[in-house]
């Protein structure tokens, strides 16, 4: 209950401030948002509060890999899902190998994988050029003390919290969202 009280207070304060500063433009903007924007904002708020204010936790999805799942199985799952959804693997950043080369010391596994659908990316950037900062879609696999973890940007935040997209673009970005979510889920399960 305290969380909702904080949210209501913060939301009420934010809305009052926004209305006072922006007037009708704030209301026009709110009316132009994707369906579900408020629900996703509340989810992010809850994650932000639960994490003690860690914005990265609030804006990402994570999965712990099932016991026994290997990096190779995760990578095979990524490749399988990418092929199913017509995404291109556009790069890998093997950070732990780079750190080992620099320090001469063994490192916990850490690698970033990049994926993209070029035509969807182009249409999205035509709609919102600032989205370029979020390209390509990335999934990081990292070894922690309790096993392998997978992290990626919360694609619901990206597809549901912004201004309303044309129907065709919404469908395309939804498909990319589904692909990244499937990579996360199937990678963590070692399913390919």
N, C-alpha and C positions, 0 to 999 in steps of 0.2 A: 504494500500500500504506500509505503514511503516513496518508492520509486515513482509511482504515478503522481503523487503529490508534488515531487520535485519536477517531474515532467510537466504537469499542469502549470506549476508556478513558472518554470522556465519558458514554456510555450506561451503562456499568457503574457509574460513580460516581453518575450520576443515579438509576439504579435502586436502588443500595444506599441512597442518601440517602432516596429516596422510600419504600422499604420500611421503613427505620429510623424515618422520621417518620410515615408513613401506614399502615404495616402492611397489613392486609387491604383497606382501602379503596382503596389504589393498585391492587391486583390486580383488585378488583371493577370499578374504573373502566376499566382496560385491557381487561377482558373485554367491556365494553359499547361499545367503539369500532367504527366502521365498518370493514368489510373493506378492506384496503389502507392503513390509517392508518400503519402502520410504514414501508411502501414510500414513501409520500408524505413522511413525516418525514425519511427518508434523502435524498430528492431535495432537499428544502428545506435540509437540513444541508449538502449538497454545494454548492448555490448560495451559501449563506451563507459557507462557507469560501472558495470560489473568488472571491467578491467582496471578500474581506478583512474580512468581518463586517458588510456592509451588509444590514440586515434587510429593507429595501424590495426589494432585488434578490431575496432569498430568498423573498419572499411574493408576487411578481408574475410575470406573463408579459409578454414583450415581443416585438415583431416590427419589423424594419426594413422599411419599404415598398420595394418593388422600384423600381429606377431608372425614372424617368418617371411613376410613379404620382402623381396630383395629390390634393390635399385633396378636391376635388369627387368624384373617383372613390372615395375612401375613404368619404366621406359617403353616396354612393349605395350602396355595398356595405353599410354599416351599416343603411340604410333597408330594403334588400332582405332582409337576414337578419332584421331585426326583424319585418318583415311575415310572413316564412315561419314564424317561431317564436312569433308572437303576443305580442311584447314591445312595450311602449309607450315611445316616446321621451318622457322626462319632464323634459328640460331640457338646456340647453347653457350652458357658461360660457366665453365667448370671451376668455380672459385676455390674449392678445397684443393684441387690439383695445382692451381696457381699459387696458393699459399704454401703448399708443400715445396714447390720449386723455389719460392723466395726464402723460406725459412729453413728448409732441410728437415723439418719436423713433420711427422704424420698429423693429419688434420681430420676432424669429423667431416663426413660427406656434406657438401654444399654445392648445389648446381642449379642454375636458372635455365629454364626452357622457354623459348619464344614461339608463338603460333599466330597465324594471321590468315584471314580470307581477304585477299587484296581488293576484290571488288566491293565487299562490304565496308572495308576500311575506307576506301575512297568515297563511297556514298556517305558514310558517317562524318568524314571530315568536311565534305561539302555542306552537310547539315550543321556541324559544329566544329570549326577548325581547332578549337582548344583541345578537342579529344585526341589530337596528335600526341599529347603528353602521355596518354595511356596506351599507346601502341608500342610494340605488338602486345597481344595478350601473353601474360607470363605466368608460369607455375614454377615455384621454387621447391626443391626437395632438399630437406636438411636433416642431418642426424643430430638428435638431441640425446640427452642422457637416458631417456625412456624410449628411444627408438627413432624410426624415420617419420618425419612429418612433411605434409604437403601444404603449401600456402599459395593463394592467388587472390587477386582483387575481387571484391564482392561485385559480381556482375549484375546482381539485382539493383544495386545502388546505381550502376552505370545505365541500366536500361529502364528503370522504373522511376527514378527520382528527378529526371530532367524534364525539359519542356517536351510537349507532345510531339512525337515523330510522325512522319507520313506512314501509313499502314505498311507499305512494302518495306521500308527501312526498319520499322518495329519488328516485322517478321524476320528479317535478315539478322538483326542484332540479337533477337531472341534465340535464333538458331546457334549463333556463336556462343551465347550465354549457356545454352544447353550443352554444347560441346565441351566448354571449359568445366562445367559442373560434372559432366560424365568423366572427363579426364581425372578430376579430383577424386570422385567416388570410386571409379574402377581402378585408378592407380593405387589408391589406399588399400583396396581389396586385393590387388594383384591380379585382377581379371582382365584378360585380353583375349 
